[in-house]
Amino acid sequence: MQLTHRNSSLDEIKGCAAVLVVFGHCIQGYFSDCYTEVYIFNFIYAFHMYLFMIISGYITGFLQISNNWAKRRMIRLMIPYFSWIVLRYFIQWNVREHSIKGIVRGTIDVIFNPASGGLWFIYVLCINSLILWLCKKISSSNTSLTILIITSIVLQCIDWREYAFGIKYIIQYLPYFLGGFLLNVGNLKQRWFDIIYRIGRFPVISIL
């Protein structure tokens, strides 16, 4: 099923999450040595990326998960991701002292450690989207998605960490992305849609 109309409440919630990201980074820059001791910073980072992943998964539930969707998703997300890697290289370094080899080397480093690239959440969203596509391609049932959610939660509970290729972050946010998707396509869709609509009508979020 394709999304026939745009829901402004979802856009408002995503906009609010984006503002919180910017505000959090401003705090991080201003209190560079002790930002983890700032209560508002810890409050924002306790939920804002999880909220972003839930909303992204929920919106994905409106779309038809197909091969064309997966291809468009990769292009839409990975082009800005790698473009930012190159742009950041020129911003942070003296171009005269570096070469194309430096850009290639920096790109390879980010592939092995996406968290160092700055826009790691775009990479995580892309990989989690491909995981969703693969599961739906194998089976139309949502059972595999539920198993993945449970497995990723268990891995986090036992503090399993593997930073290569961003695996740790993929696992960390996978339950929220898939959970958001299931909230849309599952039996609770209408109830959660009503909740999201009411949140979007909250005066502070509407203003943002």
PyMOL commands that set and color helices and strands:
alter all, ss='L'
color gray80, all
select helices_A, chain A and resi 8-30+35-37+39-45+48-60+67-92+95-97+100-112+114-117+120-138+143-157+164-185+189-200+203-207
alter helices_A, ss='H'
color red, helices_A
deselect
rebuild
show_as cartoon
